[in-house]
Amino acid sequence: MRTMALAGFAAVALSTAAQAAPPERVQVTGEIIDSWCYLTEIMYPEGSAHHQCAIWCAAGGIPVGIKGDDGKVYMVLKLGADSTSVANPGILEIQSHKVKVEADLYVRDGINYLTIAQVVNDEGIVNLTHDEYGIQPFGE
Amino acid sequence: MRNLIGVAALAFAFLSPAAQAAESWGLPGEEIVRFEAKVVDVLCELSGDCPANCGGGKRQLGLVNDEGRLILPLKNQVPFAGAAYELIDFCAKRVVADGLMVTNRGYTFMTLQFVRAAPEGPWKRANRFTAKWAERNNVAADSDAAKQWFYNDPRVKDLVARQGKLGLGTAADKEFLGE
């Protein structure tokens, strides 16, 4: 019985450790994006052409991401002290911007998650895609 | 091709029939799935920052399946809306999730089409966002305003009025759109 209890304790401890691996402090530079449109490629998903749609999706609670200059996609779970990640007002304000953030990075089951400590640099929208792609997805 | 997929996916989001089983949206790398899982607050799961009731709808919610894998649902059945609104009532509970698992651009994520309390609760279509939005904005859930919530959301209208549709200011919109 004691062996079973020890095994159970070890399993719980291992499970907790696996789920609570410490984050890595990183700096990420990239464009704030709507994760759904970008990852599904259902439309052109970047820059000024997609800005209005990206606002719709962020306001609708779809996870906002950062498309890093390193080619990775990061899901944003927190901005500063605000742990709102469903329609976060601060993130809505900087949707489609090119930013550099300092953040804690958690990687779980193939997805990169960020809790952003601060936005180090905000260049605004610099990815001017509307001349080529119009306004996504409805053209207006 | 990409545009065709986009139009098809949007059409499904608007017009998907009332069957209580996931349907293809024609997305690249999609697979129809149904599985049991526990609903979790993703930030809590990762960092140990765990407010009551999974953050009360303000946080992204995930699904931890029986293999311990954390699955992130990005989307529900409402145009331009996410899945947290559909899962918050099941915080920390087990559900049956029905939808599409999509693997594309090197990432795997889910779109939630139906959900129910495990194992045999009544199915709920993952479109309750609309009713919740309508209630917050004092319109009928079946009104055109609610169906096209993205044109009528006060936060969106305020942002677009200030930033423009392109995000470059209203003058840039006028020049581009000829308005």
Interface residues (C-beta under 8 A of the other chain):
Chain A: S15 A18 Q19 A20 P23 S35 W36 Y38 L39 T40 E41 I42 M43 Y44 S48 A49 H51 Q52 C53 I55 W56 C57 A59 G60 G61 I62 P63 V73 M75 L77 K78 S83 T84 S85 V86 A87 P89 L92 E93 Q95 S96 D104 Y106 R108 D109 G110 I111 Y113 T115 I125 L128 H130 I135 P137 E140
Chain B: R2 N3 I5 G6 A9 L10 L27 P28 V42 L43 E45 L46 S47 G48 D49 P51 G55 G57 K58 R59 Q60 G68 R69 L70 I71 L72 L74 K75 V78 F80 A81 G82 A83 A84 Y85 V102 N104 R105 Y107 T108 F109 F129 W149 F150 D153 R155 V156 L159 V160 Q163 K165 L166 G167 L168 F176 L177
